[in-house]
Amino acid sequence: MVMPSSVTTIGSGQLQARSAPGLSSITGVSAGESLQGQFGAKTGMASAGCGLETNVWGQVSPVSSSGYANLCLQCRVNVFGVQIVNFNFYSALAASISAHGVSAHQVAVLQSSIDDDLLRLSAGARTSASCSAACAGDQRCRSSSFVAGSCRLQSVNYATQNRAGAPLAQACQELFSRGGSGYCSICPSDRSCGGPAPSGLPRRNVPESSALSNCPSGLTACPIATGPSLSPSGGFECLDVQQEVTSCGGCSSTGQGVDCTTLKGVSSAGCSAGECKIFSCKPGFQFSFVNNACYKSHRSSKMS
């Protein structure tokens, strides 16, 4: 088995992180400390592939070797060829971007993702008023125009604002969720970017007992299938429910957490400290800072 350079293999297949100088200097990076620096697979067959440039399992460097923010604050882990872990660190990433910025290449990729997102958002605006409201309700939008029945949303130029933590972290999180060439151009060492590799064993689901024991400390075993049962037929994934946008505050598949992306009137959202964080509302909805929700309205205000 080939292990990435950032991982040290020790007895019984455990993975242990090395030290991360400067970790405590970034607010929010401590969210990863709940992983306790180790993941004991207890099978001896675990393999890890991460976009992390320095460390894994909780000790994550917020700065890449280039001096810019480390945008690859996420990991996937396979046991017997089955992907069981898919987590990221939104709060740490946003804080790191705010402190260190992103490179010209990275901001170009993130800008493209933001432009595509605004293009999809503009498609739902059928009137001049809804077009203006869509821009007013999205911090990534700089201006809007409605010509010949078509809405156009012009994004903020993040090449000149490469320390905008929240919107750039959101764009990176969306790239990570989708995968593909955009994400891989930023984090080429991530396991998902290397193409498929034979595991040597057939794929199989992991039973409940393995789910509970194989999830790193601080992560929650959430059933993939709808329902409360962690059955072999449904499988599971290990999630940081303090940061995971689709299972914020708990497993959404069991009803204990919330999928922030499905909240009424919400166009884009994230998860921080187990609570949904709304970035923008859909056209025709207005954001309420008091209730942290999008409500139907004839006007929307830009969120800062």
N, C-alpha and C positions, 0 to 999 in steps of 0.2 A: 504494500500500500504506500502511495506517495503522499506525503504530508506537506502542506505549505510551510515555507520557511519560518513563519511566525508562530508555529506550533511546535512544542516539545513533547515527544512521546515518552511516557514513563511507564512504570509497571502497570500491567493489566489494562493497557490501552487508555489510561487517563490522559487528559489534555491539561497542561498547566501553563498559565500565562507567565510572561516575564514582567519585570517591573516597568512602570510607565512614568518616567520623570515628567513633572509638570502637570500631571493629571488633575490634581486638586485645584489648579488655578482657574479652571473653567467651571462656572456654575452649571449644574445639571448633569455633568459627566458622572457624578456619584450615583446616578440612577443605575448604572451598570455594575456598581459595586455589589449589588445583591447577588450577583452570580458567584461570589466567593472565590473567584480566581480559578476554579476548577470545574471540570465536568467529568464525573465518573460514569462511563457508559456501562460498566459491569458486564459487557459482552466481549470486550477486546476487539470488536469489529467496527467501532465507530470511526468515521473519517470526517474531518472538518474542512470546509473551504470558505474562507472569509475574505472580504474586501479590506480587512484591517491591515494597515501598513506596518504596524508594530506589535500589537498584542491582541489576545482574544480572551474571552471569558471574564469580562468585568473590568479588566485593566486596559482601558482604551486610550490611546494617545489622541488628543484633540487636534494635534498638528501633524501634517504630513511632512515628508522629508523636504518638500519644496518651501515650507514655511507657511503655506496656506492651510486653511481648515481641512481636516481629514473628513472627506465626504462619505467615506466608506464605513460608517459606524453600524454595520449590520453583519449577521452571519447566517449561514444555513448549515445544518448538521444532518448527515445521513447515517442511519443504523441499518445494516443489511440492505443497503441500497434504497431505503425509504427515507425521503426527506421528512424530518420530524420537527425541525426548528426553523422558524422564520421570524426574526425579530429585529427591531431597529431602535435607535435612540434619538427620537426627534428633538427632545429638549436639549440634549447635549450637542446635537448637530447645529441647532439654531444658535446656541450660545457660542460655539466654536466659530461659526461663520461670522457672527457679530464681532468677535474678537480678532479674527485673523483674515477674514475675507476669502474669496475664491479666485482661482486663476482665470486668465482671459479665456482659455479653452473651456474650462468648466462652466463659466458663466454663459458662454455661447450655447452650450448644450442645455443648460437650465433655462435660458431665455427662450430657446426653441420650444421647450416643453410648455412653458408659460404661454407663449403665443398660440400654440395649438389648443391649450385649455380655454383661452379667451375666445378663440375661433368657434369652439363648440358652444361656449356660453352665448356668443352673439347670435348663433343660429336660432336660439329660442326667443329672441327679441324681435317681435313683429311690427312694433310701432316705434316712433321716435322717442316717446316717453319711456317705454320699456327698455329701449337701448340706453338711454341716459341713466336710468335707474340701475341697469346691470353694471355700468361702469362705476357709478357712485357707490355701489355696494361691494366693490371688489378692490382691495388695496393694491392689487397688481395692475390695475387699469389707470392709464394716465389721461386719456381723452376718448371721446366717442363721436361717431358721426353716423347719420342715417340718410342714405342717399338711394333713390330709386327703389325703395322698399327693402333695402339691405342695411343691416347694422354692422358697423365696424368698430371694434374695440382696440385701441392702441395701448400696448403695454408700456409700463415703466421701463426705461433703459437701464437695465441692471449692470451693464458694463461700467457705468459711472456710479453704481450703488452696489458694489460687490460685497458689502458688509451687511446687506439687508437680511438678517438672520431668518425671520419667520417665513417670508415668501420663498426664499431660495431653499430653505430646509424642506418646505412643503413640496417644492418642485422635485427635489432630490428623492423625497419619500415616494412620490408618485412614480418616478422613474424606476425606483427599486421594486415597487409593487408590480409594474408592468414588465420589467426586465427588457431584454433585447439590446439592440446596438447603442441606443442612447445611454442607458445605464452602464453598459460594458465599456463605453469609451471613457467613462470616468473611473470605474472600478474594474479594470480588466482582470484582476487577480481573483475576483469573486468566482466561486465554484460554478455558478450558473453560466459563466461566460466562456468556460473551457470546453463546452460540448459534452455530450454524454460519455460516461466511462463505465465499463462493465464492473459490477460489484463482485462477481465470482459466485454470488448466491442469488437465488430467485427472489423477486420482490415479495414482501409479505407485510401485512399489517401488524402492528405491535399491540399486544394485549394491555388491559388496564393496568396490571401490576407493573409492567415495563414502562407504561406512560408515566406513572407517578414517580418511579425511581429514576428514569432517564432524563427527565426535565431538570436542567440546571437549577440550583437554588435561586429562588426569586422569580422563576417563570412558572406559569400555570398550564397544566395539561388540559387543553380544550378539545372536545370532540369535534371532528370535522363535519360529521353528519348532524342534522338537526335533532335535538333531543338530549336528555341528561345522561345517557349511557355512554361510557367510554368503552364501547364494544370493539372486538377485533374487526368486525365487518365495516365499522365506520372509520376507524383510525383516529388519530389525534394530532395536534400540533402544539408545540410549547410556545406560549406567548407571554410577552411582558405586558400584562393588562394595564399597567400604568402608562404605557406609551402606544400600544397598538390601536390604531384608529378604528379597526373593524371589531374589536373586542375591548372596548374602553371601560375599565373598572371591573371587569370580569369577563367570563366567556359569554359572548352573545349567543352562541349556539345552545346554551342552557338557560338563557334568560337572565343570567346574573350580571351581564354587561350590556353595553350599548354599541351598536354599529353607528359611529358618528356620521358616516357618509349617507345614511338613510334618514337623518333627521329632517322633518318637514321644513321646506323652504331653504335648505342648506345647499349651497353650490359646492363649496370645498371646506374641509375641516381636518383637524388633527386631534391628537389625544395627548394630554400632559397631566401627570400626577393623577391618573385615573379619571379625568374629567374631559369631556369633549371641548375642543377649542375651535370656534367657528372663524374661518378666514373670510368667507364671503357668502352672501345670500343670493338666491335665484332672483331673476327679474320679477318685480312685483312684490318683493318681500323686503322688510326693513329689519336691521339688526338691533336688538335690545341689549345694551351693556348690562342692564340690571338683571335680566333673566337669562342672559347668554343664550338667546334663541332668535330665530328669524320669524317675524310675524307679517302677515299679509298687510300691504300698505300701498298707497298710491305714490309714495316716494320712499327712497332709500338714502341713507347717509353713509358716506365713506368711513370705513373703520381704520383706525390708526394702529 
